[in-house]
Amino acid sequence: MAENQHNELITVTAEELMDRQFLPRHSVIDHFLPTGTFILSGQPKIGKSFLMLMLCWCVSEGKPFLGFDTRQSEVLYLTLEDTDARIQERLSRMFGNTDWDGSRLHLTFRATQNGEDLIQQLQNFVFEHPETRLIVIDTLYLVRESGNSATYSYGSDYKDIRPFKLFTDAYDLALILVHHTNKKPDEGNPFNQISGTNGLLGAADGGFVLCAEQEKRFLHCIGRDLPMQHYELHFDQETCLWELIRSYNSTAELMPEPLLDMIDTIVEDTWQGSATDLLESIQRIKPDFPLQPNTLTRKLNSLTSRLEKEKGIIYRYRRSSEKRVLEFTRISVE
């Protein structure tokens, strides 16, 4: 959006908004890690860095992470509290030193910049490595714009996270900021354990809390595009790898949408036409289908992501001064 030179609000009507189509954003790990800015908090020495190194390696190698399929991509890991020798030893211990590539996992052990200067460095890296879909910064404390922790407030916490949020929105990737928890546990809401104010999680797209509860280890997750999830994990002391034991409330129950099934029936390989053409095809299946062509298009715009994920059909809406065209292309569902 262009900069407003007249200090006026730039608005969009609800009608204009509903007539737009927003393409699905990438996920690094379906049902676990979408794109966006996330905070991972955990108790000291609980294994946060091992979990993040495992995540970075799995995504860069295209291997499953905690049983979830990953989308292989370039990965940047800012491991700012460890040395290169220690990370080499961990990689060898966790994954062996043969039978894997490693060229997609980029590591750095020093960060001389913070705030907007660091964002510029990240932008430069992504420009040079456009297939980057995951960045991990370990830890948040070492790259914060704000000064002494005694001065942190909701405003300063929010301000520190906001540039990362804008960065991930612009480049469609996931960024995880490793943080720590308060000493006092909160059994009612594990996310209250994140050290600092609610400004941190408020500015981010979601958060993870890795914690010990009696003899067990749990990873609690919450996000704008994910339901609250809870995973019981096990940390293998010999291999230093995390394993998934069981999950709780791991998927969201979406309301059934009959229109998805009708599109699935109509589209074989490809389909192209106007909203009126599509409505006629739908009414052959369901004569009392209630929508009109313009409202049908708006409905499809809001279902773009679900149509691709659930039915393996890519929907695109093209609008010109002469006509409006709806296009559907069937792909294979992973």
Protein Blocks (a to p, Z undefined) as FASTA:
>chain_A
ZZdfkopacdddfklmmmpccdddddfbghklccddddddddehilpmmmmmmmmmmmmn
opaeehiacdddddddddfkbcfklmmmmmmmmnopghiaklmpccdfbdfbgcjllmmm
mmmmmmmmmmbcbdcdddfklmcfblcfklgcfklmmmmmmmmmmmmmmnopaddddddd
dfbdcfklmmlmpgcdfklmmmmnbdcddddehjbccdddddfkbccddddddddfklop
acdfbdchkbccddddfklmmmmmmpmkbccddfklmmmmmmmmmmmlcbdfklmmmmmm
mmmmmmmmmnopacdddddfkbccddddddddZZ
